[in-house]
Amino acid sequence: MKQRKRRDCLNSSNVRIDKGQRDAINRVCTKIAETRLIASVQKLILSH
C-alpha cells in the first residue's frame, strides 16, 4: 500500500527524472505520506 502511494506521488510530477532525483522525491513523498498518516491517526484518537 505504501508502495502504491509513493508511485502516485511520483506520477503526479510527470517529468523525466533520473535515479537520484527519484530517490529524493521518494523520500519527500514518504515523509508526506507518513505525516498524513500520523495526522489521521491523531484525528482518530481525538475523536474517541
N, C-alpha and C positions, 0 to 999 in steps of 0.2 A: 504494500500500500504506500509506504514511504517512497518507494521507487517511482510509482506512478505519479505522485505529486511532484517529485523532483523533475520528471520528464516534462510534465505540463509546464512547469516553471521555465524550463529551458526553451520549450517550444514557443512560449509567449514572447520571447525575444528572438524572432525568426531571422537571425543573422547568421552568416557563416562564421563560426568561431573555432579557434584552434584548441588543442588539448588543454593548455594552461588556462586559457580564459574559461573553458568549460568547467574545469575543476573549481575555479574561483566562483563562478556562477552557481555551481552545485552547492558550494559551502554557504553562500548567501541564501540560496533557496531553502536549504535545510534549516538554516537559522530562522528564517521567516516562518517556515512550517512549524518548527518547534515552538516559536513564540506564540503562534496562533493556537497551537495545541494547549500550551500552558494556560493561555488566556481563557480558552473554552473550558478547561478543567476547573480553573478558579471560579468561573461564572457558575459552573455546575455546583461546586461546593457552596458558593454563596447563596444559591437559590434554594438550598436544602434547609 
